[in-house]
Amino acid sequence: MSWLQRLYQTYEQASQNEEVQSQETQLMPYYHVNQNVQIIVTINDKGDFVKAEICRDNGERGTGKVKSSYLAIPATNDSATRAGQIPPPHPLSDKVQYLAKDYFEHYAVDPKRNFYEPYIEILSFWCNSEYAHPKAQAVLRYVQKGTVVKDLLKANVLIADPIDNDKLAYPTQAGDYPDSILSSLNKHPDKGTFDQGAAFIAWRVTPSDITNMAKGGPAETWKDTSLFESWQQFYATLDSTDGFCYVTGDTHPLASKHPNRILRSATNAKLISANDMSSFTFLGRFTDDKKSIAATGLQGANVSAVVTEKAHAALSWLLARQGREEAGQAVVAWATSAQEIIQPTQDIAEAVGFNVVDNIDNQNDSIDSSTGNDSEVFDDEDFGLEDGNGFDNTEFENDSYDDDDDSIVSTNSLAPTVESKPFSPCPNHDKNLGVNFGKRLNNTMQGYRQKLDAHDQISVITLDAATPGRMAVTYYHESMPDAYIDALESWYRQFSWYFYYKDQESNESKLTIKAPTPKQIAQVAYGSRLSDALKKQVVSQVLPCIVEGEVRQLPWQLVELCIKRACNPLVLENGEWDQAISVACALFRGYYQRHSKQRSYTVALQTDYTSRDYLYGRLLAIADDIESLALYVAGEKRNTTAQRYMQQFANRPFSTWRNIELALKPYENRLKSSRGGYLANMQSMIDQVMSSFEIEDFNNNLALSGEFLLGYHSQKMQLRLDKQQAKKARENDKITAQQDSSVDA
């Protein structure tokens, strides 16, 4: 019952918060639903017709075209979920066929049933109660006159039959009546015609006395809070059985039914539903029947009608404002204060805004942008650096093989005076990247932390609609704000890795450091075409690891599945491999960061780490880089040997490395003349890695663990970042040279 209580408390807080109420996604008043409205009818408080108009797109950027408006209207539990041959009416605003007495008496063609009588019955019941509202009474007086369709025809809102003006038209094509109400109606599925009786009407009630214009609240019934409260107070009395509410601890009219319309993908699914009182095979301790429920309520936990309505309204609002819903499963985290908080399924990349390229330490003494020949410089644009993703041979065009790179320096055969630099270890970006990312993440989480009161309550709930009519709470967790933020920060730190993401402003692919989302993990573990059931299963496995912190262990099965897919790049389409290896590395690193203090991995390359698996991964990345450059220079587009042998390399590294090394020789020969400096440095790098092996480890042909992917990807990204850093240095030198020349001039 705690989730219901927290939602009720959230509704109470949000309804009194002016800032929350002014947001685009507003809290729905309980006992109300949102409805697409096609017609606005204006009457005065005496029930006289004033005017009618078709709803149009008249917003700030509106086109003025005919368009339905999405407005809040009073509803009953039955009308909110109405269906069947005789759908129950809404109490105030509804379709023409419900509101217009003359629709069935005169204007409709071959009407089968009369909806007016049940509508007028519930509206009269409300208006004759102690909770009556003047605007509802004005609507009642007007519809009782029986001239709704007649007035709408005079106002040119509805369309009369061109042959018989005493009947409504039933066109088959909306184009026959341009800029008419038909543009916002749907065709009848069986008849293929537009039924104007299905047009929905909302009311605007104006005072008949000009001196009372400032009184009575807004004319629009969908904006009048006093009208909302009037209906809420009246309808709550219809659940006449009083009893003890387990949420509030007071005696109130108990709920006999509970709302639906919580999920957009399953609007009829209910969280609380038990309407079958017979044919049970086991009743347990409860002996409820219809008579006992009507007299004393349920023998189990009773909830008042107002509480369940407010709680469900709050849940629906939270999901629309900040939740994530997909395939009948919804996840949302919220604070009872109604403040927006970071979501556990949210992609942190845009929130943190960490761009790896912009955060590389530019103060690197090993970069000498003056070395090399400008005629041999290949710009990043030639290699599509900004598009950087995908694992086929075109992916390596994303790397800039600039002759002036600190780690990739070539000897120009046409300029023998330029000497190649001896190999020096790659600049270590580890500390710089780690510190910058840590600061940015800490600032982001601190921003969310400051929005919340220390004594606020954070709740996380997962809903799953297994059938169209039933929905369940599959996960629920409560924590204090600091514990929740700490858990998320722990996930983002421990499971962070290199990822590409699409920048929303520039629409460019950028490199960042972040943790994978549950959706990304599911797609890598089971493929992009996985079923909804598998996707839900992964979310249910990963979500507790995110929101509960280090006490929850990530299932090793997910880590293993992601590693296997990342080791088989040939079956993945462009872009899929980048995500696969990033997710696999993130999960492997996070698994051991969280559950084994003996292993600690950094995102950046660890040149002093001499694990067999890690070193083998580095070797594969270097060989891959050499061959991909040779293919680029030759204008060939195909998979490298490292790509083709990657899965075999993971199973038998020693024997497979021999094959890769032999296959690399022709490509090295290609590069000797045109990229001699680059080749010398890469060969020196291979020698350095080889010298780090223990002989027994290198000769060991047993399968590699997922650690080799960390070595592979870290080495690959190190090479790429070094090239980008070198390019930055050259660009800065050019700018400096231009400025110096302009000063000298």
Secondary structure, DSSP 8 states (H G I E B T S, - for coil): -HHHHHHHHHHHHHHT-HHHHTSSS----TTEEEEEE-EEEEEETTS-EEEEEE-B--STT----B--EEEEEE--HHHHT--SSS----SSSEEHHHH-HHIIIIISSS-----HHHHHHHHHHHHTSTT--HHHHHHHHHHTT--HHHHHHHTTSS-B-SS-TTSB---S-GGGSTTSGGGG--B-TTT-SB-GGG-EEEEEEE-SSGGGTTSSS-SBTTT-HHHHHHHHHHHHTTS--EEE-TTTSSEEEB-SS------SS-TT-BSS-----S--S--TT----HHHHHHH--SS---BHHHHHHHHHHHHHHHHHH-EEETTEEEEEEETT------TTS-HHHHHT--TGGGS----TT--TTSS-GGG---GGGGTGGG---SSGGGGGGS---TB-SS-B---TT-TTS-----------HHHHHHHHHHHHHHHHHHHHHTS-TT--EEEEEEEEEETTEEEEEEEEEE-HHHHHHHHHHHHHHT-EEEEEE-TTT--EEEEEE---HHHHHHHHH-TT--HHHHHHHHHHHHHHHHSGGGS---HHHHHHHHHHHT-GGGS-TTHHHHHHHHHHHHHHHHHHHH-TT----SS--TT---HHHHHHHHHHHHHHHHHHHHHHTT--S--HHHHTHHHHHH-HHHHHHHHHHHHHHHHHHHHHHSHHHHHHHHHHHHHHHHTS-HHHHH--S---THHHHHHHHHHHHHHHHHHHHHHHHHHHHHHHHHHHHHH-
